[in-house]
Amino acid sequence: MNVAVITGASMGLGEEFARQIAARQQNLVLIARSEDRLKALASELEDRHKIRALTFTCDLSVVGAADKVQEFLTEEKLHPTWLVNNAGLGAVGGFDEMDAARVHSMLMVNMTALVELTHRLLPQMRLSRDARIINVASTAAFQPVAYFNVYSASKTFVLNFSEGLHEEMRGTDVNVLALCPGPTPTNFHVTGEMDAALFDKGQSAADVVRMGLEASDHNRAILVCQRQLPIFLMNYMPRFAVRMAAGMVARRMMKKGVGSKES
């Protein structure tokens, strides 16, 4: 059975990806740490769209997580044709104040698990006539962001990895998209202890996912969901100016201490 594999599917953008991809009559494998939320969403989508929605509870920050996902797909005789690497961790605050375990988990989820899962599933996906990989990066990927340092650097990695892989897959039936949303009203600011007003002004999760799926339909390599001009103007600004401007924005986002984001 062909399936779309979605990580971080229990809430936020991941949940919205599940809803919109299910509406396209795609069978799903939903991955996250929250078993109850996954099962409730899977049951809802199966009833509404008459598709199969399987769940796999997994902590992607653990070494070997991608192998476990691959083993599950093999055992269930599932063929991945879509992969949405949406799961992510974030933290805001001074780098020297961050918990070391938290930083390690962020790197494992945002980069290592994304790369390893893509590497495990890509050989099977290349056998499909219409395969999609959507890696959720961020507008934070385009510049260094003080107080949001590890997160923005990890998303720069996702952006470059995705664009490079897109070029490698040119001429095949696999499209690779780097999706770069800006502040989006999900659970980010709640768990991250950041100014909700900045996120309320962003595009909705439904709009971000809709735009991402449309970009993937058209074999785009990258999509920046917010206003693109200020971001691309940064390519022509001195590095010190970009660095200082991003730091000023980050300071506004912090309400107190070190926050976190999970999906």
C-alpha positions in Angstrom: 0.0 0.0 0.0 1.3 3.4 -0.9 1.5 5.9 1.9 2.5 9.5 2.8 4.8 9.5 5.8 4.4 12.6 8.0 6.6 13.4 11.0 5.5 15.7 13.8 1.9 14.9 12.8 0.2 15.3 16.1 -0.3 19.1 16.0 0.5 22.3 14.1 1.8 22.1 10.6 2.1 18.3 10.8 -1.6 17.8 11.6 -2.5 20.2 8.8 -0.4 18.3 6.4 -2.2 15.1 7.4 -5.6 16.7 6.9 -4.8 18.2 3.4 -3.0 15.1 2.1 -5.8 12.8 3.3 -8.2 15.1 1.4 -6.2 14.1 -1.7 -7.1 10.5 -1.0 -3.6 9.6 0.1 -3.1 6.9 2.7 -1.0 8.1 5.7 1.5 7.0 8.2 1.5 9.6 11.1 4.6 9.8 13.3 5.0 11.7 16.6 5.5 11.1 20.3 1.9 11.7 21.3 0.2 8.4 20.8 -3.3 9.5 21.9 -3.3 12.6 19.6 -2.1 10.5 16.6 -4.7 7.8 17.1 -7.5 10.4 17.4 -6.4 12.2 14.2 -6.0 8.9 12.3 -9.5 7.8 13.2 -11.0 11.1 12.2 -9.3 11.1 8.8 -10.1 7.5 8.1 -13.8 8.2 8.7 -13.9 11.5 6.8 -11.9 10.6 3.7 -12.2 6.7 3.6 -8.4 6.3 3.5 -6.0 4.3 5.7 -4.2 6.2 8.4 -1.7 4.3 10.4 0.2 5.7 13.4 3.7 5.1 14.7 4.8 6.6 18.0 8.4 7.5 17.9 10.9 9.9 19.5 13.0 11.2 16.6 15.7 12.6 18.9 16.7 9.0 19.8 19.6 7.4 17.9 18.2 4.8 15.4 14.7 6.4 15.1 14.8 6.4 11.3 15.7 2.6 11.3 12.6 2.0 13.5 10.4 3.9 11.1 11.8 1.9 8.1 11.2 -1.4 10.0 7.6 -0.5 10.7 6.9 0.3 7.1 8.5 -3.0 6.0 6.6 -5.0 8.6 3.3 -3.4 7.5 4.2 -3.8 3.8 3.9 -0.1 3.2 5.5 1.7 0.3 6.4 5.4 1.0 5.7 7.7 -1.9 5.5 10.9 0.0 7.7 12.0 2.9 6.9 15.2 4.9 9.8 15.9 7.3 7.9 18.3 9.5 9.0 17.4 13.1 11.1 20.0 14.7 12.4 21.3 18.0 13.3 24.9 18.8 14.6 27.0 21.7 14.9 30.7 22.2 17.3 32.3 24.6 21.0 32.7 25.3 23.1 29.8 23.9 25.2 29.5 27.1 22.0 29.2 29.2 20.5 26.3 27.2 20.3 22.8 28.5 22.9 20.7 26.8 20.4 17.8 26.4 17.9 20.1 24.8 20.4 21.4 22.3 21.4 17.8 21.4 17.8 16.8 20.9 17.2 19.8 18.7 20.1 18.8 16.4 19.0 15.2 16.3 15.4 16.0 15.3 16.0 19.0 13.0 18.9 17.6 11.1 20.0 14.0 11.8 16.5 12.4 11.8 15.5 14.3 8.8 18.5 13.2 6.8 18.5 9.6 8.0 14.8 9.2 7.3 15.2 10.7 3.8 18.1 8.4 3.2 16.2 5.3 4.3 13.1 5.9 2.3 14.4 7.5 -0.9 15.4 4.3 -2.6 11.8 3.0 -2.4 10.4 6.4 -3.3 12.4 6.5 -6.5 10.4 3.5 -7.7 7.2 5.6 -7.7 6.0 7.7 -10.6 5.1 10.7 -8.4 7.2 10.9 -5.2 7.4 13.9 -3.0 9.7 15.0 -0.2 8.7 18.1 1.7 11.3 19.3 4.3 10.0 22.0 6.6 12.7 24.6 7.0 12.0 28.2 8.0 12.5 31.9 7.0 15.0 31.7 9.9 17.2 29.7 7.6 18.3 32.7 5.6 20.3 34.5 8.2 21.9 34.0 11.6 19.5 34.7 14.5 20.9 35.6 17.9 19.0 34.0 20.8 17.5 31.6 18.2 20.9 30.4 17.1 20.9 26.6 17.0 17.4 26.5 15.6 18.1 29.0 12.8 21.4 27.2 12.0 19.7 23.8 11.8 17.1 25.2 9.4 19.9 26.6 7.2 21.1 23.0 7.0 17.6 21.8 6.0 17.4 24.5 3.3 20.7 23.7 1.8 20.3 19.9 2.0 16.9 20.1 0.4 17.9 22.3 -2.5 21.0 20.1 -3.2 18.8 17.0 -3.1 16.3 18.6 -5.4 19.1 19.1 -7.9 20.3 15.5 -7.5 16.7 14.3 -8.2 16.4 16.5 -11.4 15.1 14.2 -14.2 13.6 11.7 -11.8 10.1 11.3 -10.5 11.0 12.6 -7.0 10.4 16.3 -6.2 12.2 17.7 -3.1 10.8 20.9 -1.7 12.2 23.1 1.1 9.2 24.8 2.7 10.1 28.0 4.5 7.3 29.3 6.7 7.6 32.4 8.7 6.0 32.9 12.1 2.9 30.7 12.0 0.1 30.6 14.7 0.6 27.0 15.9 1.9 25.9 19.3 5.3 27.5 18.7 4.9 30.7 20.8 3.0 28.9 23.6 5.7 26.4 24.4 8.5 28.8 23.4 7.5 31.6 25.7 7.5 34.1 22.9 5.4 37.1 22.0 2.1 35.7 20.6 1.4 38.9 18.7 4.3 38.3 16.3 2.8 34.9 15.4 -0.8 36.0 15.2 0.2 38.2 12.2 1.6 35.2 10.3 -0.1 33.0 7.8 -2.3 30.2 9.1 -1.0 26.6 9.2 -3.7 25.7 6.6 -2.4 28.4 4.2 1.2 27.4 4.7 0.4 23.7 4.0 -1.8 24.6 1.0 1.0 26.7 -0.5 3.5 24.0 0.2 1.5 21.3 -1.5 0.9 23.5 -4.5 4.6 24.2 -4.8 5.3 20.5 -4.7 2.7 19.9 -7.4 4.8 22.3 -9.6 8.1 20.7 -8.8 9.4 23.8 -6.9 12.7 23.5 -5.0 12.0 26.2 -2.4 9.0 28.1 -1.2 9.1 31.1 1.2 5.6 31.5 2.6 5.9 35.0 4.0 6.7 38.1 2.1 9.8 37.2 0.1 11.3 40.6 -0.7 12.8 41.5 2.7 14.4 38.0 2.9 16.0 38.1 -0.5 17.2 41.7 0.1 19.3 40.3 2.9 21.5 38.6 0.2 22.7 42.1 -0.8 23.1 43.5 2.7 26.4 43.4 4.7 26.5 40.4 7.0 26.8 42.5 10.1 23.6 44.4 9.2 21.7 41.2 8.7 23.0 39.7 11.9 22.1 42.8 14.0 18.6 43.1 12.4 17.8 39.5 13.1 19.0 39.8 16.7 16.7 42.8 17.2 13.7 40.8 16.0 14.7 37.8 18.2 14.9 40.0 21.3 11.3 41.1 20.7 10.2 37.5 20.4 11.5 36.6 23.9 9.3 37.2 26.8 11.4 35.5 29.4 14.2 33.0 29.8 14.7 30.1 27.5 11.7 28.7 25.6 11.2 25.7 23.4 9.1 24.5 20.5 8.1 21.0 19.6 6.1 19.5 16.8 
